[in-house]
Amino acid sequence: MAKAEKFSVVGQRVQRVDGFDKVTGESKYIADIILPGMLLGKILRSPYPHARILRIDTSKAEHLRGVRAVVTAEDTLKRPWGAFFADQYILSVGKARYVGEEVAAVAAVDLDVAEEALALIDVEWEPLPAVFDAEEAMKAGAPLVHDDKKRNIAVTLDIERGNIQRAFAESDIIVEDTFQSAPQWHCSIETIGSVAEYASSGKYTIYMNSQTLFNARYRIAAALGVPETDIRIIQSAVGGGFGGKSCDDNNALVAAILARKAGKPVKVINSREEEFLAGCRPRVFMKIDVKLGFKKDGRIRAKHIRIIADNGAYSAKAPAITGVAAMRHDTCYKYSDVKTQAYLVYTNKIPTGAFRGFGNPSAEWAVEQAIDIGAHELGIDPMEIARINAAESGYVSPHGNRVTSCELKQCLDMTEKMMDWKKKRADKKPNTGLGLACTVHVSGKRHFGDYDGSSATIKINEDGKALILSGEGEIGQGVHTAMCQIAAEELGVRVEDVEISKADTDLTTFCLGAFASRLTYISGNAVKNAASNVKQQLFQQASEMLEANADDLISHGGRIFVKGAEGKFVTVADAARARLFRHNGAPIVGSGSFDADSVLPDKTRFGNESGAYNYGVQAAQVEVDRETGQVKVLQYVIASDCGTVIYPIGAEGQVEGGFAQGIGYALIEGLQFDEGRPVNPNFSDYRIPSMRDLPPLTHAFADSYEPTGPFGAKGLGELNMDPTAAVISNAIFDAVGVRIKTLPITPEKVLKALTEKG
Amino acid sequence: MKKKIQLTLNGKKTILEAPAHRLLLDLLRDEIGLTGTKEGCGTGDCGACTVFLNGKPVNSCLILSGELDGAELVTIEGLKIGPELHPIQKAFIQDGGAQCGYCTPGMLMMAKALLDENPNPTEEEIRFALSGNLCRCTGYAKIIQAVQDAAKEIRQAARR
């Protein structure tokens, strides 16, 4: 149920708090950090997809002038680490399992020397049989990527809710098809990098452009075998994340061991090619069989999905992503009977992992097309099918997801209107068509231990300005601005009077970081609670000064006064100074935390995974050129339900940017592998959308209020690219009657399908 | 072998020594300490390292120091007009043209190059001129808006 509230800061078109530094070039990204005596590190990578290391001789490299350290697995504990499964090493132990795997590394006085030294490291390799396709890898007799993983299977899911056999028997029509999703690279314009420093007392200080600092600290501590307190991570400005900078790679660990061995700070920055080969973990690619049973009236009666997901050589976040692809979409529509089977399979390729959408774009690519096929077979408008099945507030999914607010139907209405859907459907022109898809995402996900929370501290400076201390990561999405707005709204001060610190694991309290579209909702709640705590302290002090009851006070624009008597006030600065500058005084400082009302899913993966669910609808009108197979997107519309919009410019930017990545995923982006070796690891051959590639977009936010969110807000960041590929494919089918089932949708594929259709 | 290079950098005469093979991008960042110019790809594909060389925008990752003697360079650090932000910088802040901000210095330099030549560009002309500058965050909508707003502001200021 939407609820209109008047806010003075929340929802205002404020400018981002870090905007000035960004437009002047003064923001310090990881490559801009320079420490006294700093060395530069480079990594030697495996040229083979699967090979045993018989011998490594580093002596020539060590003797090169200007080299300060050379490291191999011998300089590590040879202890595997990983987000969910400990299966990867800092540097190859015994063998390498994909092209690009870190084998050895060098720290030198400059990059020329470091690169020369890499060429002097002599590795004797014994190439081994390798496997590149997940389905092949599951077959008996396939080469094993890890000796202890039978048939290369990392995860198996087999879950049935309700009675799937009966549900299909009761269906009037059944749709069955197979869809192949594609890998996608994050392509943040800034690559992953770190600057590590080691003090001989045992403390590592690591500057990282990570989006999840405390998770990084936990994993780095585990891999190095030291307590977490011995690792301090300081976040640099981050040049884009999208899931790729969530510390599933070895960059910072290599920098740390080089710094320890050299006794000097060491910077390691991935080149663009390294970023493609072994940096960010690309989107998990999946082969998805979908079977849907519909009633004649359009209700979905049964859903069976079977997924084979490519894990690559190590696990990163793919175990959780596979579960999301298998189950998350069942929170979008009202399902009763579902069956899901999924296999996550090791191959000798780059480990796959977290990328905006986290399994949803793959699942929605398949399921939203299957629903569209059903709509066409039933002769029902896809908009109506979506409406008939759409989830609503109060819905509980078959897997236990509890929906506290849902404006999916409102989003459908908005989309219909913005696209002028009915009129366009009625006046259909040759070779043009309309496509639609719905999406759901979480606002945080409980999967790193039994916690999906955040904490924050706010202190009031003696000039009355508030400083938020938070370890949550600003990675460009603008969450710091939203957090400042939330604090300002709660404190009753101007947003210009709130600042926020950089994330630093030694100075800020525990935070899980930027993933699962969680920050506005979860860290927003933590900040709001911290501000509420601070406000109580301010009001306590002000009540003495105003000789009034603290319960009768309100604050606005930095002034505290009795409600209705605005003329007599004390400022926040007055109260803060009065509290501090006296005998037995105290600074005004308060903390707050928030842990979402979700549960860690049980062994059958049942349980409410998130505190709130965000919804969206997207539609496209496309025109297909029958001569060339070119798809032109004539118009695109998006309606999003993210609860209250806290920071409108930022929220719009999330929709527009997510959409651009969705268009890239749908139509452009693809990395070609040859025997596990990426053949186009650069921006000339792996193209991401430029300004000229993007069609016109119209978008709007639903009138929505999430009761558990800060001022009614919930998540938004990933929603916007989840369904885009399916939308485009559905529109192509509507235009020319061919259905493309593998990504990306290239003109070649469209032309081939048109030729085959005749 | 280091070579002596005389430059005008952001309006100031500068003399320095660098190997002829040193890339302009590395010269700026590592030898001169101007880190506002960013490396995104190192192959001239993304535009993050765009600077002005003799009045024209170039990818500084593709220019060798050996070509620079006598050159006039302007980097993001030289975009401000005195202590004031350039209108294109102001518009990027106002409209949300920067998210992560990493492509922003290059994008701003290219946008300035466009507006220097064409003070009233159409959306199509903006899309064409800036298509070599990749941004992964914004979807470009707010960048286009910012360039249009800056153009308007510059035209109005010229009339004042």
Boltz contact constraints between the chains, C-beta under 6 A:
constraints:
  - contact:
      token1: [A, 15]
      token2: [B, 93]
      max_distance: 6.0
  - contact:
      token1: [A, 19]
      token2: [B, 93]
      max_distance: 6.0
  - contact:
      token1: [A, 22]
      token2: [B, 98]
      max_distance: 6.0
  - contact:
      token1: [A, 22]
      token2: [B, 101]
      max_distance: 6.0
  - contact:
      token1: [A, 22]
      token2: [B, 104]
      max_distance: 6.0
  - contact:
      token1: [A, 23]
      token2: [B, 89]
      max_distance: 6.0
  - contact:
      token1: [A, 23]
      token2: [B, 92]
      max_distance: 6.0
  - contact:
      token1: [A, 23]
      token2: [B, 93]
      max_distance: 6.0
  - contact:
      token1: [A, 25]
      token2: [B, 36]
      max_distance: 6.0
  - contact:
      token1: [A, 25]
      token2: [B, 76]
      max_distance: 6.0
  - contact:
      token1: [A, 25]
      token2: [B, 105]
      max_distance: 6.0
  - contact:
      token1: [A, 27]
      token2: [B, 101]
      max_distance: 6.0
  - contact:
      token1: [A, 32]
      token2: [B, 35]
      max_distance: 6.0
  - contact:
      token1: [A, 187]
      token2: [B, 136]
      max_distance: 6.0
  - contact:
      token1: [A, 188]
      token2: [B, 136]
      max_distance: 6.0
  - contact:
      token1: [A, 189]
      token2: [B, 40]
      max_distance: 6.0
  - contact:
      token1: [A, 189]
      token2: [B, 48]
      max_distance: 6.0
  - contact:
      token1: [A, 189]
      token2: [B, 102]
      max_distance: 6.0
  - contact:
      token1: [A, 189]
      token2: [B, 103]
      max_distance: 6.0
  - contact:
      token1: [A, 189]
      token2: [B, 136]
      max_distance: 6.0
  - contact:
      token1: [A, 190]
      token2: [B, 102]
      max_distance: 6.0
  - contact:
      token1: [A, 239]
      token2: [B, 100]
      max_distance: 6.0
  - contact:
      token1: [A, 239]
      token2: [B, 102]
      max_distance: 6.0
  - contact:
      token1: [A, 240]
      token2: [B, 100]
      max_distance: 6.0
  - contact:
      token1: [A, 240]
      token2: [B, 136]
      max_distance: 6.0
  - contact:
      token1: [A, 240]
      token2: [B, 137]
      max_distance: 6.0
  - contact:
      token1: [A, 272]
      token2: [B, 41]
      max_distance: 6.0
  - contact:
      token1: [A, 476]
      token2: [B, 99]
      max_distance: 6.0
  - contact:
      token1: [A, 476]
      token2: [B, 100]
      max_distance: 6.0
  - contact:
      token1: [A, 476]
      token2: [B, 137]
      max_distance: 6.0
  - contact:
      token1: [A, 649]
      token2: [B, 96]
      max_distance: 6.0
  - contact:
      token1: [A, 653]
      token2: [B, 96]
      max_distance: 6.0
  - contact:
      token1: [A, 653]
      token2: [B, 99]
      max_distance: 6.0
  - contact:
      token1: [A, 653]
      token2: [B, 138]
      max_distance: 6.0
  - contact:
      token1: [A, 656]
      token2: [B, 139]
      max_distance: 6.0
  - contact:
      token1: [A, 656]
      token2: [B, 141]
      max_distance: 6.0
  - contact:
      token1: [A, 657]
      token2: [B, 137]
      max_distance: 6.0
  - contact:
      token1: [A, 657]
      token2: [B, 138]
      max_distance: 6.0
  - contact:
      token1: [A, 657]
      token2: [B, 139]
      max_distance: 6.0
  - contact:
      token1: [A, 659]
      token2: [B, 139]
      max_distance: 6.0
  - contact:
      token1: [A, 660]
      token2: [B, 139]
      max_distance: 6.0
  - contact:
      token1: [A, 682]
      token2: [B, 43]
      max_distance: 6.0
  - contact:
      token1: [A, 683]
      token2: [B, 41]
      max_distance: 6.0
  - contact:
      token1: [A, 683]
      token2: [B, 45]
      max_distance: 6.0
  - contact:
      token1: [A, 683]
      token2: [B, 46]
      max_distance: 6.0
  - contact:
      token1: [A, 684]
      token2: [B, 45]
      max_distance: 6.0
  - contact:
      token1: [A, 690]
      token2: [B, 131]
      max_distance: 6.0
  - contact:
      token1: [A, 691]
      token2: [B, 127]
      max_distance: 6.0
  - contact:
      token1: [A, 691]
      token2: [B, 130]
      max_distance: 6.0
  - contact:
      token1: [A, 691]
      token2: [B, 131]
      max_distance: 6.0
  - contact:
      token1: [A, 691]
      token2: [B, 140]
      max_distance: 6.0
  - contact:
      token1: [A, 692]
      token2: [B, 127]
      max_distance: 6.0
  - contact:
      token1: [A, 692]
      token2: [B, 131]
      max_distance: 6.0
